[in-house]
Amino acid sequence: MLTKKERLHLKSLANQLKALYQLGKNDIGPNNIALLDNALKARELIKVSVLKSVEEEVKVVAMKIATQTNSDIIETKGRTFVLYRKNKQDPKITFPKWK
């Protein structure tokens, strides 16, 4: 579980990211889940865009993918969402020390 400060730090990092993946109407299958899982393992923080052809709300799509990839939803904004999962073997993102 992430603290509020950690979540805010990740949001600031996500502002600089471009959406790496686009999900279409039939793209929430095992192949794309595995692709997003590998991306989370490699990068820890990814931004995903949801196309307008998807009839479900973006938050619902983000929840489905987050539960299947065991990741945290950092934010949903418009048709995009950001996921984070810490890589236990090789962490890429370090958090500042807060007082």
C-alpha positions in Angstrom: 0.0 0.0 0.0 1.4 3.4 -1.0 1.3 6.4 1.2 -0.1 9.7 0.0 3.3 11.2 -0.5 4.5 8.2 -2.4 1.5 8.4 -4.7 2.0 12.2 -5.3 5.7 11.5 -6.1 4.6 8.8 -8.6 2.0 11.2 -10.2 4.8 13.8 -10.7 6.9 11.2 -12.4 4.0 10.0 -14.6 3.4 13.5 -15.9 6.6 13.2 -17.9 5.6 9.8 -19.4 3.9 9.2 -22.7 1.3 6.5 -23.0 3.3 3.3 -23.9 0.2 1.2 -24.7 -3.2 1.6 -26.2 -6.0 -0.6 -25.3 -8.9 -1.2 -27.7 -12.2 -2.9 -27.5 -11.0 -6.5 -27.3 -7.5 -5.8 -25.8 -8.0 -6.9 -22.2 -7.0 -10.5 -22.9 -4.3 -12.6 -21.5 -1.8 -11.6 -24.2 -2.0 -7.9 -23.3 -2.1 -8.6 -19.6 1.2 -10.4 -20.0 2.6 -7.5 -22.1 1.6 -5.0 -19.4 2.9 -7.3 -16.7 6.3 -7.4 -18.4 6.3 -3.6 -18.9 5.6 -3.2 -15.1 8.5 -5.5 -14.3 10.9 -3.6 -16.6 9.8 0.0 -15.8 7.6 -0.1 -12.6 5.6 2.9 -13.8 3.6 2.8 -17.0 0.9 5.0 -18.6 -1.8 3.3 -20.7 -4.3 4.9 -23.1 -7.8 3.6 -23.6 -9.3 4.1 -27.0 -12.8 5.5 -27.5 -14.0 2.2 -28.9 -13.9 0.7 -25.4 -17.4 1.0 -23.9 -16.3 0.5 -20.3 -15.2 3.4 -18.1 -11.5 4.0 -17.9 -11.6 3.4 -14.1 -13.2 0.0 -14.6 -10.6 -1.0 -17.2 -7.8 0.2 -14.9 -9.2 -1.8 -12.0 -9.4 -5.0 -14.1 -5.8 -4.6 -15.3 -4.5 -3.6 -11.8 -6.0 -6.7 -10.2 -4.6 -9.0 -12.9 -1.1 -7.5 -12.8 -1.1 -7.0 -9.0 -0.3 -3.3 -9.4 -1.5 0.0 -8.0 -3.5 2.6 -9.9 -1.8 5.9 -9.4 -4.2 8.1 -11.3 -6.8 8.1 -14.1 -7.1 11.2 -16.2 -9.3 11.4 -19.2 -8.8 8.2 -21.3 -5.4 7.3 -19.7 -4.4 5.7 -16.5 -1.1 5.1 -14.7 0.0 1.8 -13.0 2.8 1.2 -10.6 4.3 -2.0 -9.2 7.6 -2.2 -7.4 10.2 -4.5 -8.8 11.5 -6.3 -5.7 14.7 -7.6 -7.4 15.8 -4.5 -9.3 13.9 -1.3 -8.1 14.1 1.5 -10.6 12.2 4.2 -8.7 13.4 5.5 -5.4 11.4 7.7 -3.1 12.8 10.8 -1.4 13.2 10.8 2.3 10.4 12.8 3.8 10.5 14.3 7.3 
